[in-house]
Amino acid sequence: MLKTLRQYAILLTLIIAFSNKSLSQFKLKQEVLLLNSTKTSSKVLPISIAVLSAVYLLNPIVSYQDRKIYLGITKELSIGFGKLGEHRATFEYSFIFGGNIRHHLRFSYKYDIFQKNGIQPSHMLQGTSVISIGAGYFTDFKSEGFFPELSYGYSIRNHKLLFYPHLKLRHTFMLENEKPDITDFSFGIILGIANPFIDVNISRRY
């Protein structure tokens, strides 16, 4: 009987020792995984910030002209009119890498169709999905054209400022026969002033 108890005690001691060793190894593995995850996150964060900053400042554009596809960068600035700045006059410059027409300068009018009801002028930023329709004038400093366009995105605005992440598609009809028409697709963030020319009489101050 005493011999059997001693055997059980030795076996129990071995089990406890093995369990402690396994637990220590498990904790060590968890710490290593956590450290690797932290290192990966610390590497990914600056890259993400850099990409978002690039898209914020300069938007990518894909241009199809003369049966060829070209890449470029573009930026649009907007000035709004109306109660919510839904009527917008815009200026946009694009630079295309390659192609017959590299410098694109556009002036246009756009109307934002809010997909959310009940938005009123406010000091607070308000967000809504938006479909924008517009048309405008194009020049490459040598020739001219006109274009319709369609945009979809998420408008973030208050009574003065506009931030508009969006996707945009348009087709430019060139007035000169020897110049090919241009179809382009772009995405990024439009910056603008919502409605600087009217007093919207916001009574509540946030």
Backbone as CSV, one residue per row, in Angstrom:
resi,resn,N_x,N_y,N_z,CA_x,CA_y,CA_z,C_x,C_y,C_z
1,MET,0.835,-1.223,0.000,0.000,0.000,0.000,0.853,1.250,0.000
2,LEU,1.876,1.269,0.880,2.780,2.425,0.961,3.537,2.601,-0.341
3,LYS,3.925,1.441,-0.911,4.654,1.483,-2.182,3.777,2.082,-3.287
4,THR,2.509,1.722,-3.297,1.573,2.242,-4.303,1.365,3.738,-4.147
5,LEU,1.262,4.224,-2.913,1.113,5.661,-2.663,2.331,6.423,-3.144
6,ARG,3.513,5.842,-2.876,4.742,6.506,-3.352,4.742,6.605,-4.881
7,GLN,4.311,5.540,-5.557,4.266,5.560,-7.022,3.301,6.633,-7.530
8,TYR,2.120,6.726,-6.880,1.164,7.762,-7.266,1.733,9.170,-7.043
9,ALA,2.461,9.324,-5.932,3.049,10.632,-5.631,4.086,11.008,-6.668
10,ILE,4.939,10.033,-7.044,5.959,10.295,-8.071,5.286,10.633,-9.404
11,LEU,4.245,9.864,-9.762,3.527,10.120,-11.013,2.876,11.492,-11.010
12,LEU,2.248,11.867,-9.890,1.606,13.187,-9.777,2.618,14.302,-9.904
13,THR,3.787,14.118,-9.278,4.856,15.121,-9.368,5.308,15.307,-10.809
14,LEU,5.462,14.187,-11.538,5.889,14.263,-12.942,4.838,14.976,-13.793
15,ILE,3.557,14.670,-13.522,2.476,15.327,-14.295,2.475,16.825,-14.061
16,ILE,2.617,17.232,-12.783,2.623,18.665,-12.457,3.812,19.354,-13.110
17,ALA,4.977,18.721,-13.056,6.190,19.309,-13.655,6.018,19.462,-15.157
18,PHE,5.446,18.415,-15.802,5.239,18.466,-17.245,4.225,19.552,-17.618
19,SER,3.161,19.662,-16.782,2.140,20.679,-17.037,2.718,22.076,-16.919
20,ASN,3.534,22.298,-15.880,4.162,23.615,-15.708,5.070,23.945,-16.871
21,LYS,5.797,22.946,-17.341,6.700,23.176,-18.480,5.912,23.496,-19.731
22,SER,4.800,22.736,-19.964,3.958,22.986,-21.139,3.323,24.362,-21.071
23,LEU,2.857,24.759,-19.863,2.246,26.073,-19.690,3.247,27.180,-19.961
24,SER,4.479,26.993,-19.493,5.527,27.991,-19.725,5.815,28.116,-21.216
25,GLN,5.889,26.958,-21.909,6.128,26.998,-23.347,4.983,27.667,-24.078
26,PHE,3.724,27.388,-23.631,2.564,28.002,-24.267,2.581,29.518,-24.101
27,LYS,2.894,29.975,-22.869,2.971,31.413,-22.616,4.071,32.049,-23.448
28,LEU,5.207,31.327,-23.594,6.315,31.859,-24.389,5.899,32.008,-25.847
29,LYS,5.174,30.996,-26.370,4.701,31.075,-27.753,3.744,32.239,-27.935
30,GLN,2.844,32.444,-26.935,1.897,33.568,-27.016,2.630,34.900,-27.047
31,GLU,3.657,35.042,-26.201,4.416,36.282,-26.163,5.142,36.521,-27.484
32,VAL,5.683,35.445,-28.081,6.376,35.588,-29.369,5.401,36.007,-30.460
33,LEU,4.199,35.369,-30.485,3.187,35.734,-31.474,2.730,37.169,-31.304
34,LEU,2.530,37.598,-30.045,2.114,38.967,-29.772,3.179,39.955,-30.213
35,LEU,4.441,39.611,-29.968,5.548,40.485,-30.368,5.623,40.597,-31.882
36,ASN,5.466,39.467,-32.573,5.499,39.488,-34.038,4.328,40.278,-34.599
37,SER,3.138,40.124,-33.975,1.964,40.866,-34.413,2.164,42.364,-34.230
38,THR,2.767,42.745,-33.100,3.031,44.163,-32.835,4.013,44.725,-33.853
39,LYS,5.049,43.935,-34.175,6.038,44.392,-35.154,5.394,44.563,-36.523
40,THR,4.514,43.584,-36.897,3.844,43.668,-38.192,2.935,44.889,-38.250
41,SER,2.173,45.118,-37.153,1.281,46.284,-37.102,2.071,47.580,-37.192
42,SER,3.221,47.623,-36.521,4.025,48.840,-36.533,4.594,49.107,-37.918
43,LYS,4.756,48.043,-38.732,5.250,48.227,-40.091,4.118,48.606,-41.041
44,VAL,2.930,48.008,-40.826,1.802,48.245,-41.715,1.225,49.645,-41.540
45,LEU,1.182,50.155,-40.309,0.565,51.449,-40.024,1.192,52.590,-40.826
46,PRO,2.533,52.768,-40.841,3.100,53.858,-41.638,2.816,53.715,-43.128
47,ILE,2.802,52.465,-43.621,2.499,52.248,-45.034,1.067,52.659,-45.340
48,SER,0.139,52.287,-44.460,-1.271,52.651,-44.650,-1.453,54.159,-44.637
49,ILE,-0.794,54.826,-43.704,-0.886,56.289,-43.624,-0.330,56.934,-44.883
50,ALA,0.777,56.404,-45.390,1.390,56.953,-46.604,0.472,56.795,-47.809
51,VAL,-0.160,55.613,-47.941,-1.068,55.371,-49.059,-2.285,56.293,-48.985
52,LEU,-2.880,56.411,-47.789,-4.043,57.279,-47.619,-3.699,58.741,-47.888
53,SER,-2.507,59.169,-47.459,-2.077,60.546,-47.706,-1.897,60.809,-49.191
54,ALA,-1.339,59.820,-49.908,-1.136,59.967,-51.349,-2.464,60.080,-52.082
55,VAL,-3.437,59.217,-51.697,-4.756,59.274,-52.320,-5.459,60.580,-51.971
56,TYR,-5.229,61.070,-50.744,-5.838,62.325,-50.299,-5.327,63.508,-51.129
57,LEU,-4.028,63.526,-51.393,-3.424,64.653,-52.092,-3.553,64.520,-53.607
58,LEU,-3.225,63.352,-54.134,-3.250,63.125,-55.570,-4.035,61.854,-55.857
59,ASN,-5.090,61.978,-56.653,-5.965,60.844,-56.927,-5.515,60.102,-58.180
60,PRO,-5.533,58.772,-58.168,-5.195,58.006,-59.369,-6.272,58.162,-60.440
61,ILE,-5.854,58.134,-61.702,-6.792,58.207,-62.823,-6.329,57.253,-63.910
62,VAL,-7.293,56.578,-64.530,-7.033,55.696,-65.667,-7.706,56.317,-66.882
63,SER,-6.913,56.585,-67.923,-7.415,57.278,-69.104,-7.344,56.357,-70.318
64,TYR,-8.460,56.279,-71.052,-8.503,55.491,-72.291,-8.636,56.457,-73.464
65,GLN,-7.617,56.487,-74.305,-7.636,57.377,-75.453,-6.863,56.741,-76.609
66,ASP,-7.382,56.912,-77.803,-6.748,56.377,-79.003,-6.502,54.866,-78.874
67,ARG,-7.488,54.151,-78.284,-7.452,52.700,-78.120,-6.302,52.220,-77.235
68,LYS,-5.846,53.083,-76.355,-4.790,52.712,-75.410,-5.168,53.187,-74.013
69,ILE,-4.635,52.498,-73.008,-4.921,52.833,-71.611,-3.679,53.452,-70.987
70,TYR,-3.870,54.573,-70.305,-2.772,55.281,-69.650,-3.138,55.551,-68.192
71,LEU,-2.134,55.626,-67.361,-2.312,55.967,-65.957,-1.877,57.406,-65.718
72,GLY,-2.423,58.005,-64.659,-2.041,59.366,-64.340,-2.473,59.725,-62.931
73,ILE,-2.319,60.996,-62.603,-2.754,61.533,-61.317,-3.626,62.754,-61.571
74,THR,-4.567,62.998,-60.670,-5.501,64.096,-60.850,-5.890,64.668,-59.500
75,LYS,-6.374,65.913,-59.510,-6.884,66.530,-58.288,-7.995,67.498,-58.630
76,GLU,-9.096,67.402,-57.889,-10.245,68.266,-58.117,-10.521,69.116,-56.892
77,LEU,-10.773,70.395,-57.115,-11.177,71.332,-56.069,-12.579,71.820,-56.379
78,SER,-13.371,72.051,-55.320,-14.784,72.332,-55.514,-15.239,73.521,-54.678
79,ILE,-16.115,74.327,-55.259,-16.769,75.416,-54.534,-18.274,75.222,-54.662
80,GLY,-18.978,75.162,-53.514,-20.396,74.855,-53.517,-21.289,76.079,-53.447
81,PHE,-22.513,75.894,-53.923,-23.556,76.916,-53.853,-24.823,76.241,-53.340
82,GLY,-25.762,77.050,-52.890,-27.012,76.490,-52.397,-26.957,76.245,-50.904
83,LYS,-28.076,75.814,-50.356,-28.229,75.664,-48.915,-27.222,74.687,-48.326
84,LEU,-26.973,73.595,-49.038,-26.044,72.577,-48.553,-24.804,72.445,-49.435
85,GLY,-24.629,73.374,-50.348,-23.494,73.282,-51.259,-23.633,72.166,-52.263
86,GLU,-24.896,71.771,-52.550,-25.114,70.660,-53.463,-24.885,71.022,-54.926
87,HIS,-24.903,72.316,-55.230,-24.508,72.795,-56.557,-23.025,73.166,-56.469
88,ARG,-22.210,72.578,-57.333,-20.767,72.797,-57.197,-20.129,73.213,-58.515
89,ALA,-19.259,74.219,-58.440,-18.372,74.574,-59.542,-17.001,73.992,-59.214
90,THR,-16.401,73.277,-60.162,-15.169,72.560,-59.864,-14.067,72.888,-60.860
91,PHE,-12.849,72.710,-60.371,-11.641,72.835,-61.189,-10.828,71.565,-60.980
92,GLU,-10.337,70.990,-62.073,-9.556,69.754,-61.957,-8.392,69.769,-62.950
93,TYR,-7.227,69.368,-62.445,-6.057,69.205,-63.321,-5.580,67.763,-63.241
94,SER,-5.295,67.179,-64.399,-4.808,65.807,-64.470,-3.530,65.763,-65.300
95,PHE,-2.612,64.917,-64.874,-1.401,64.661,-65.661,-1.370,63.184,-66.008
96,ILE,-1.297,62.884,-67.313,-1.323,61.509,-67.797,0.092,61.108,-68.210
97,PHE,0.513,59.947,-67.727,1.846,59.443,-68.058,1.798,58.767,-69.426
98,GLY,2.214,59.485,-70.452,2.154,58.958,-71.811,0.894,59.428,-72.511
99,GLY,0.726,58.981,-73.748,-0.463,59.374,-74.489,-0.244,60.653,-75.272
100,ASN,-1.187,60.931,-76.178,-1.089,62.134,-77.007,-1.476,63.391,-76.244
101,ILE,-2.338,63.241,-75.250,-2.795,64.385,-74.466,-2.412,64.135,-73.014
102,ARG,-1.415,64.824,-72.496,-0.917,64.573,-71.143,-1.498,65.520,-70.109
103,HIS,-1.733,66.765,-70.494,-2.227,67.768,-69.550,-3.719,67.966,-69.758
104,HIS,-4.498,67.633,-68.735,-5.945,67.770,-68.809,-6.390,68.843,-67.814
105,LEU,-7.063,69.846,-68.304,-7.598,70.904,-67.448,-9.103,70.964,-67.658
106,ARG,-9.869,70.885,-66.562,-11.320,70.832,-66.680,-11.998,71.825,-65.736
107,PHE,-13.071,72.456,-66.240,-13.958,73.293,-65.444,-15.362,72.732,-65.630
108,SER,-16.093,72.551,-64.532,-17.376,71.890,-64.674,-18.377,72.326,-63.611
109,TYR,-19.636,71.990,-63.876,-20.722,72.166,-62.911,-21.227,70.784,-62.519
110,LYS,-21.521,70.601,-61.210,-22.003,69.311,-60.725,-23.144,69.511,-59.724
111,TYR,-23.998,68.522,-59.690,-25.105,68.548,-58.734,-25.072,67.260,-57.919
112,ASP,-25.065,67.415,-56.587,-25.008,66.268,-55.681,-26.415,65.843,-55.291
113,ILE,-26.733,64.579,-55.517,-28.026,64.022,-55.126,-27.803,63.215,-53.854
114,PHE,-28.235,63.745,-52.706,-28.029,63.078,-51.422,-28.919,61.842,-51.322
115,GLN,-28.357,60.767,-50.798,-29.112,59.535,-50.614,-29.698,59.417,-49.213
116,LYS,-29.526,60.460,-48.408,-30.056,60.495,-47.048,-30.915,61.736,-46.895
117,ASN,-32.100,61.572,-46.372,-33.024,62.691,-46.186,-32.776,63.407,-44.858
118,GLY,-33.226,64.643,-44.794,-33.205,65.372,-43.533,-31.895,66.049,-43.199
119,ILE,-30.955,66.139,-44.137,-29.690,66.823,-43.862,-29.921,68.332,-43.894
120,GLN,-29.468,69.008,-42.854,-29.604,70.452,-42.753,-28.232,71.073,-42.524
121,PRO,-28.049,72.357,-42.876,-26.771,73.015,-42.591,-26.428,72.920,-41.116
122,SER,-25.190,72.605,-40.799,-24.792,72.390,-39.416,-23.309,72.659,-39.261
123,HIS,-22.926,73.015,-38.023,-21.500,73.138,-37.717,-20.853,71.765,-37.607
124,MET,-21.658,70.742,-37.358,-21.148,69.379,-37.235,-20.989,68.755,-38.616
125,LEU,-19.986,67.876,-38.769,-19.822,67.152,-40.018,-20.938,66.127,-40.160
126,GLN,-21.524,66.061,-41.355,-22.590,65.118,-41.646,-22.209,64.285,-42.862
127,GLY,-22.581,63.027,-42.848,-22.210,62.143,-43.933,-23.404,61.516,-44.610
128,THR,-23.284,61.321,-45.925,-24.323,60.652,-46.685,-23.742,60.135,-47.995
129,SER,-24.292,59.044,-48.484,-23.942,58.591,-49.824,-24.474,59.599,-50.836
130,VAL,-23.725,59.786,-51.919,-24.075,60.814,-52.901,-23.871,60.281,-54.317
131,ILE,-24.815,60.602,-55.190,-24.629,60.426,-56.628,-24.519,61.821,-57.229
132,SER,-23.450,62.078,-57.966,-23.226,63.398,-58.556,-23.263,63.298,-60.074
133,ILE,-24.013,64.204,-60.689,-24.037,64.302,-62.147,-23.479,65.655,-62.535
134,GLY,-22.806,65.717,-63.680,-22.205,66.984,-64.064,-21.766,67.001,-65.517
135,ALA,-21.308,68.162,-65.930,-20.804,68.360,-67.284,-19.840,69.533,-67.249
136,GLY,-18.938,69.589,-68.241,-17.984,70.676,-68.202,-17.164,70.841,-69.461
137,TYR,-16.184,71.714,-69.338,-15.307,72.117,-70.438,-13.912,71.536,-70.220
138,PHE,-13.308,71.044,-71.297,-11.982,70.432,-71.252,-11.030,71.166,-72.184
139,THR,-9.771,71.292,-71.749,-8.718,71.790,-72.632,-7.394,71.146,-72.259
140,ASP,-6.564,70.918,-73.264,-5.197,70.468,-73.026,-4.201,71.556,-73.421
141,PHE,-4.698,72.798,-73.474,-3.936,74.002,-73.833,-3.676,74.095,-75.335
142,LYS,-4.160,73.100,-76.097,-4.031,73.139,-77.547,-5.374,72.884,-78.233
143,SER,-6.195,72.067,-77.630,-7.495,71.730,-78.196,-8.537,71.719,-77.085
144,GLU,-9.810,71.599,-77.487,-10.904,71.727,-76.528,-11.879,70.569,-76.660
145,GLY,-12.714,70.433,-75.633,-13.742,69.411,-75.653,-14.763,69.645,-74.554
146,PHE,-15.806,68.820,-74.557,-16.843,68.890,-73.538,-17.141,67.484,-73.035
147,PHE,-17.593,67.392,-71.792,-17.770,66.064,-71.205,-18.954,66.018,-70.241
148,PRO,-19.668,64.889,-70.202,-20.578,64.559,-69.098,-19.833,63.646,-68.129
149,GLU,-20.283,63.600,-66.887,-19.640,62.712,-65.926,-20.632,62.252,-64.873
150,LEU,-20.282,61.147,-64.221,-21.092,60.568,-63.163,-20.170,60.135,-62.037
151,SER,-20.516,60.510,-60.791,-19.709,60.153,-59.629,-20.579,59.514,-58.565
152,TYR,-19.949,58.644,-57.795,-20.625,58.067,-56.635,-19.635,58.030,-55.477
153,GLY,-20.090,58.423,-54.290,-19.185,58.409,-53.149,-19.914,58.693,-51.855
154,TYR,-19.139,59.111,-50.875,-19.674,59.405,-49.543,-19.268,60.823,-49.178
155,SER,-20.245,61.705,-49.135,-20.000,63.118,-48.848,-19.937,63.354,-47.341
156,ILE,-18.886,64.017,-46.902,-18.740,64.436,-45.505,-18.632,65.960,-45.526
157,ARG,-19.609,66.645,-44.951,-19.635,68.111,-45.061,-20.315,68.728,-43.846
158,ASN,-19.975,70.007,-43.628,-20.758,70.835,-42.716,-21.193,72.073,-43.491
159,HIS,-21.460,73.184,-42.801,-21.979,74.348,-43.513,-20.913,75.066,-44.325
160,LYS,-19.632,74.651,-44.216,-18.572,75.334,-44.956,-17.642,74.400,-45.724
161,LEU,-17.354,73.219,-45.181,-16.325,72.357,-45.753,-16.925,71.105,-46.384
162,LEU,-16.199,70.572,-47.388,-16.628,69.361,-48.082,-15.441,68.421,-48.272
163,PHE,-15.623,67.166,-47.847,-14.689,66.078,-48.142,-15.511,64.987,-48.832
164,TYR,-15.057,64.561,-49.990,-15.902,63.692,-50.811,-15.100,62.538,-51.403
165,PRO,-14.905,61.437,-50.653,-14.333,60.228,-51.255,-15.289,59.700,-52.318
166,HIS,-14.763,59.350,-53.498,-15.666,59.076,-54.611,-15.015,58.191,-55.676
167,LEU,-15.874,57.690,-56.553,-15.488,57.056,-57.810,-16.108,57.876,-58.927
168,LYS,-15.349,58.102,-60.009,-15.848,59.011,-61.051,-15.582,58.441,-62.440
169,LEU,-16.601,58.524,-63.301,-16.495,58.068,-64.685,-16.979,59.179,-65.601
170,ARG,-16.244,59.433,-66.702,-16.662,60.478,-67.640,-16.108,60.195,-69.041
171,HIS,-16.708,60.878,-70.005,-16.264,60.753,-71.396,-16.156,62.151,-71.986
172,THR,-15.009,62.456,-72.555,-14.756,63.778,-73.137,-14.838,63.700,-74.652
173,PHE,-15.726,64.506,-75.232,-15.862,64.597,-76.683,-14.975,65.735,-77.178
174,MET,-13.957,65.416,-77.952,-13.040,66.426,-78.470,-13.659,67.109,-79.684
175,LEU,-13.457,68.423,-79.794,-14.047,69.205,-80.876,-13.273,69.047,-82.176
176,GLU,-11.995,68.734,-82.097,-11.177,68.546,-83.297,-11.211,67.081,-83.711
177,ASN,-11.439,66.840,-84.996,-11.595,65.474,-85.483,-10.331,64.649,-85.325
178,GLU,-9.156,65.268,-85.415,-7.910,64.508,-85.325,-7.551,64.137,-83.884
179,LYS,-8.253,64.720,-82.923,-8.010,64.399,-81.516,-8.967,63.303,-81.072
180,PRO,-8.466,62.213,-80.503,-9.376,61.136,-80.069,-10.148,61.530,-78.814
181,ASP,-11.362,61.027,-78.702,-12.134,61.221,-77.473,-11.427,60.535,-76.309
182,ILE,-11.768,60.956,-75.089,-11.107,60.442,-73.889,-12.161,59.913,-72.926
183,THR,-11.978,58.697,-72.481,-12.787,58.135,-71.401,-11.875,57.902,-70.209
184,ASP,-12.277,58.366,-69.038,-11.401,58.181,-67.882,-12.197,57.779,-66.646
185,PHE,-11.492,57.083,-65.764,-12.034,56.636,-64.489,-11.052,57.034,-63.399
186,SER,-11.549,57.620,-62.319,-10.667,58.058,-61.236,-11.345,57.814,-59.903
187,PHE,-10.541,57.827,-58.855,-11.072,57.695,-57.501,-10.154,58.447,-56.551
188,GLY,-10.708,58.826,-55.407,-9.926,59.583,-54.433,-10.817,60.486,-53.616
189,ILE,-10.282,61.625,-53.220,-11.007,62.545,-52.352,-11.063,63.934,-52.993
190,ILE,-12.272,64.437,-53.174,-12.470,65.817,-53.619,-12.480,66.723,-52.397
191,LEU,-11.766,67.821,-52.481,-11.766,68.823,-51.411,-12.573,70.024,-51.865
192,GLY,-13.312,70.627,-50.943,-14.094,71.772,-51.371,-14.592,72.627,-50.241
193,ILE,-15.165,73.750,-50.634,-15.856,74.665,-49.735,-17.341,74.494,-50.022
194,ALA,-18.137,74.194,-49.004,-19.528,73.792,-49.229,-20.390,74.931,-49.760
195,ASN,-20.525,76.019,-49.010,-21.379,77.125,-49.459,-20.896,78.436,-48.851
196,PRO,-19.838,79.019,-49.381,-19.247,80.198,-48.752,-19.968,81.503,-49.038
197,PHE,-20.943,81.493,-49.958,-21.497,82.755,-50.436,-22.860,83.106,-49.842
198,ILE,-23.393,82.226,-48.969,-24.680,82.536,-48.362,-24.594,82.300,-46.863
199,ASP,-25.439,83.003,-46.136,-25.556,82.822,-44.697,-26.725,81.857,-44.454
200,VAL,-26.408,80.665,-43.968,-27.454,79.656,-43.796,-28.223,79.811,-42.490
201,ASN,-27.852,80.824,-41.673,-28.590,81.145,-40.430,-28.749,79.945,-39.523
202,ILE,-27.627,79.366,-39.150,-27.660,78.246,-38.225,-27.847,78.803,-36.818
203,SER,-29.006,78.537,-36.213,-29.304,79.118,-34.917,-28.607,78.389,-33.778
204,ARG,-28.453,77.065,-33.931,-27.838,76.292,-32.867,-26.322,76.276,-33.033
205,ARG,-25.600,76.518,-31.947,-24.150,76.526,-31.984,-23.624,75.281,-31.267
206,TYR,-22.886,74.464,-31.982,-22.392,73.221,-31.403,-21.029,73.452,-30.754
